[in-house]
């Protein structure tokens, strides 16, 4: 297995396979993602979505990996759990390990951008779930990543908070223009945010959909509804009454 980073403007996989203790999870995936694209990964549990994301993040060192892949040097990961350290303030959390002379000022600007300007000195325990995820998003984007890897970051949020986070993520990504790979089980989330959707099945890319709908997107739009039905069928969901 070789791991190299020669292409700072894109993500490239060539026959990437990954497994654990002899069980294959990813099976010879080849893929190229141009810089600045927003790609969503859909698939049933166990299809390989998170394993693919964690491979690109350089995690799971115990995995048996074969093939080649390259990612930009500057990668940030956004997890479902905000992973804020409870003994540190919000601003100290999001600047932890950040090496830039304007870290504090940049952090305050980013907190303002995610609607947490008044929470810089707050303790994580005092934040709501949505506020914690906004802080986590601020931490990721403060690093100005070339590649943002997001593993179901809004899955634990209530519906209204999730909608607000969708709008916020889209706004900030439009401003910074990183490449984004989002793992989600939510078809609507994938359709609202991404310009390309990959459906994984048994560790392989079963479908590859380019999403050309203009933003803002609405679920009642005919093209949105048609794509939604196609993707739900791909995931084995009965759509007659959906």
C-alpha positions as CSV (number, residue, x, y, z in Angstrom):
1,X,0.0,0.0,0.0
2,X,1.3,3.5,-0.8
3,X,0.0,6.7,0.6
4,X,1.1,9.9,-1.1
5,X,-0.2,13.5,-1.4
6,X,0.9,14.9,-4.8
7,X,-2.3,16.5,-5.8
8,X,-3.3,19.4,-3.5
9,X,-6.3,20.3,-5.7
10,X,-8.2,16.9,-5.7
11,X,-8.9,13.6,-4.2
12,X,-7.8,10.5,-6.2
13,X,-8.3,6.8,-5.4
14,X,-7.0,4.0,-7.5
15,X,-8.1,0.5,-6.8
16,X,-8.4,1.2,-3.0
17,X,-9.3,-1.7,-0.9
18,X,-9.5,-1.7,2.9
19,X,-10.4,-4.3,5.5
20,X,-10.1,-5.4,9.1
21,X,-8.9,-8.8,10.3
22,X,-9.3,-10.4,6.8
23,X,-12.8,-8.9,6.2
24,X,-12.9,-6.6,3.1
25,X,-14.9,-3.4,3.7
26,X,-13.8,-1.4,0.6
27,X,-13.3,-3.3,-2.6
28,X,-11.1,-1.8,-5.3
29,X,-12.6,1.7,-5.4
30,X,-11.3,4.1,-8.0
31,X,-12.5,7.7,-7.8
32,X,-11.5,11.3,-8.6
33,X,-13.0,14.4,-7.1
34,X,-12.0,17.8,-8.5
35,X,-11.2,20.6,-6.2
36,X,-14.1,22.5,-4.7
37,X,-16.7,19.8,-5.3
38,X,-19.3,18.7,-2.6
39,X,-19.7,15.0,-2.7
40,X,-22.2,13.0,-0.5
41,X,-21.7,9.3,0.3
42,X,-24.9,7.3,0.7
43,X,-25.4,3.6,1.4
44,X,-26.8,1.2,3.9
45,X,-24.9,0.6,7.2
46,X,-21.8,-1.5,6.5
47,X,-21.5,-0.4,2.9
48,X,-18.1,1.3,3.5
49,X,-19.0,5.0,3.7
50,X,-17.3,5.8,7.0
51,X,-14.4,3.4,6.2
52,X,-13.7,5.4,3.1
53,X,-13.9,8.7,4.9
54,X,-11.5,7.5,7.6
55,X,-9.1,6.1,5.1
56,X,-8.9,9.6,3.5
57,X,-8.4,11.1,7.0
58,X,-5.5,8.8,7.7
59,X,-7.3,7.1,10.5
60,X,-7.5,3.4,11.5
61,X,-3.8,2.5,11.3
62,X,-4.7,-1.2,11.9
63,X,-6.6,-1.4,8.7
64,X,-5.3,-3.7,5.9
65,X,-5.1,-1.3,3.0
66,X,-4.1,-1.9,-0.7
67,X,-4.1,0.5,-3.6
68,X,-3.3,4.1,-4.0
69,X,-4.9,7.4,-2.9
70,X,-3.9,11.0,-2.6
71,X,-5.5,13.9,-0.7
72,X,-4.5,17.5,-0.1
73,X,-2.1,18.3,2.7
74,X,-4.7,20.3,4.7
75,X,-7.5,18.0,5.7
76,X,-10.1,18.6,8.5
77,X,-12.6,16.1,9.9
78,X,-16.0,16.9,11.2
79,X,-17.5,14.1,13.3
80,X,-21.0,13.5,14.5
81,X,-19.8,14.0,18.1
82,X,-18.5,17.6,18.5
83,X,-15.5,16.3,20.5
84,X,-15.0,19.5,22.5
85,X,-12.8,19.2,25.5
86,X,-15.0,19.9,28.5
87,X,-12.3,21.6,30.6
88,X,-11.5,24.2,27.9
89,X,-13.5,27.2,26.7
90,X,-15.0,27.3,23.3
91,X,-12.4,29.5,21.8
92,X,-9.6,27.5,23.4
93,X,-11.2,24.3,21.9
94,X,-11.3,25.6,18.4
95,X,-7.8,27.1,18.5
96,X,-6.2,24.1,20.1
97,X,-3.1,23.2,18.0
98,X,-3.7,26.0,15.6
99,X,-0.4,27.6,14.5
100,X,-1.0,31.1,13.0
101,X,-0.2,34.5,14.5
102,X,-3.8,35.7,14.2
103,X,-5.4,32.6,15.7
104,X,-7.4,34.4,18.4
105,X,-8.8,37.1,16.0
106,X,-9.5,34.6,13.3
107,X,-11.3,32.3,15.9
108,X,-13.5,35.2,17.0
109,X,-14.4,36.0,13.4
110,X,-15.2,32.3,12.7
111,X,-17.3,32.1,15.9
112,X,-19.2,35.1,14.8
113,X,-19.7,33.5,11.4
114,X,-21.4,30.4,13.0
115,X,-23.5,32.5,15.4
116,X,-21.4,31.9,18.5
117,X,-19.8,35.3,19.0
118,X,-21.1,35.5,22.6
119,X,-19.9,31.9,23.4
120,X,-16.2,32.3,23.0
121,X,-15.5,32.0,26.8
122,X,-18.3,29.5,27.5
123,X,-17.8,26.0,28.7
124,X,-18.9,23.2,26.3
125,X,-21.3,21.8,28.9
126,X,-23.4,25.0,28.7
127,X,-24.0,24.7,24.9
128,X,-26.9,23.0,23.2
129,X,-26.2,20.1,20.8
130,X,-26.6,22.5,17.8
131,X,-24.2,25.0,19.4
132,X,-21.6,22.3,20.0
133,X,-21.8,21.3,16.3
134,X,-21.5,24.9,15.2
135,X,-18.4,25.2,17.4
136,X,-17.0,22.0,15.8
137,X,-17.7,23.3,12.3
138,X,-15.9,26.6,13.3
139,X,-12.9,24.5,14.5
140,X,-12.7,22.7,11.2
141,X,-13.1,25.7,8.9
142,X,-10.8,27.8,10.9
143,X,-8.0,25.7,9.6
144,X,-9.0,26.6,6.0
145,X,-9.0,23.0,4.9
146,X,-8.5,22.1,1.2
147,X,-10.6,18.9,2.1
148,X,-13.3,18.8,4.7
149,X,-14.4,15.2,5.6
150,X,-17.8,15.2,7.4
151,X,-19.0,11.9,9.0
152,X,-22.8,12.4,9.7
153,X,-22.1,15.6,11.6
154,X,-25.8,16.5,11.9
155,X,-27.3,13.0,12.5
156,X,-27.9,13.5,16.2
157,X,-29.6,16.9,15.9
158,X,-33.3,17.6,15.8
159,X,-34.9,18.4,12.5
160,X,-35.0,22.2,12.8
161,X,-31.5,22.5,14.1
162,X,-30.3,20.2,11.3
163,X,-31.9,22.5,8.7
164,X,-30.1,25.5,10.2
165,X,-26.8,23.6,10.1
166,X,-27.4,22.7,6.5
167,X,-27.8,26.4,5.6
168,X,-24.7,27.4,7.7
169,X,-22.5,24.7,6.2
170,X,-23.5,25.6,2.7
171,X,-22.9,29.3,3.3
172,X,-19.4,28.7,4.8
173,X,-18.4,26.2,2.2
174,X,-19.4,28.6,-0.5
175,X,-17.1,31.2,1.0
176,X,-14.0,29.0,1.6
177,X,-14.5,26.6,-1.4
178,X,-12.9,23.4,0.1
179,X,-13.6,20.0,-1.4
180,X,-16.2,18.4,0.9
181,X,-17.0,14.7,1.3
182,X,-20.1,14.1,3.5
183,X,-21.2,10.7,4.8
184,X,-24.9,10.7,5.5
185,X,-27.9,8.4,5.7
186,X,-30.2,11.3,4.9
187,X,-31.2,11.4,1.2
188,X,-32.7,14.9,1.5
189,X,-29.5,16.2,3.2
190,X,-27.4,14.8,0.3
191,X,-29.7,16.4,-2.3
192,X,-29.9,19.8,-0.5
193,X,-26.1,20.2,-0.2
194,X,-24.1,18.2,-2.7
195,X,-23.3,18.4,-6.4
196,X,-22.4,14.8,-6.6
197,X,-23.8,11.7,-4.8
198,X,-22.1,8.3,-4.7
199,X,-24.1,5.3,-3.5
200,X,-21.9,2.6,-1.9
201,X,-22.9,-1.0,-1.8
202,X,-20.8,-3.9,-0.5
203,X,-17.7,-1.7,-0.4
204,X,-18.0,-0.5,-4.0
205,X,-19.5,2.5,-5.8
206,X,-22.8,1.2,-7.1
207,X,-24.1,4.6,-8.5
208,X,-22.6,8.0,-9.3
209,X,-25.1,10.9,-9.7
210,X,-24.2,14.4,-10.8
211,X,-26.6,16.8,-9.1
212,X,-27.2,19.8,-11.4
213,X,-30.0,21.5,-9.5
214,X,-29.4,25.2,-8.7
215,X,-29.4,26.5,-5.2
216,X,-31.4,27.1,-3.1
217,X,-33.0,23.7,-3.5
218,X,-36.5,22.7,-2.4
219,X,-37.9,19.3,-1.8
220,X,-41.1,20.1,-3.7
221,X,-39.2,20.8,-7.0
222,X,-40.0,18.0,-9.5
223,X,-36.3,17.3,-10.3
224,X,-35.5,17.0,-6.6
225,X,-38.4,14.6,-6.1
226,X,-37.4,12.5,-9.0
227,X,-33.8,12.2,-7.8
228,X,-35.0,11.5,-4.3
229,X,-37.1,8.6,-5.5
230,X,-34.2,7.2,-7.5
231,X,-31.9,7.3,-4.5
232,X,-34.4,5.9,-2.1
233,X,-34.9,2.9,-4.5
234,X,-31.2,2.5,-4.7
235,X,-31.2,2.2,-0.9
236,X,-34.0,-0.4,-0.9
237,X,-36.7,2.0,0.4
238,X,-40.3,1.6,-0.9
239,X,-41.1,5.0,-2.4
240,X,-44.8,4.7,-3.5
241,X,-45.9,6.5,-0.4
242,X,-42.8,8.5,0.4
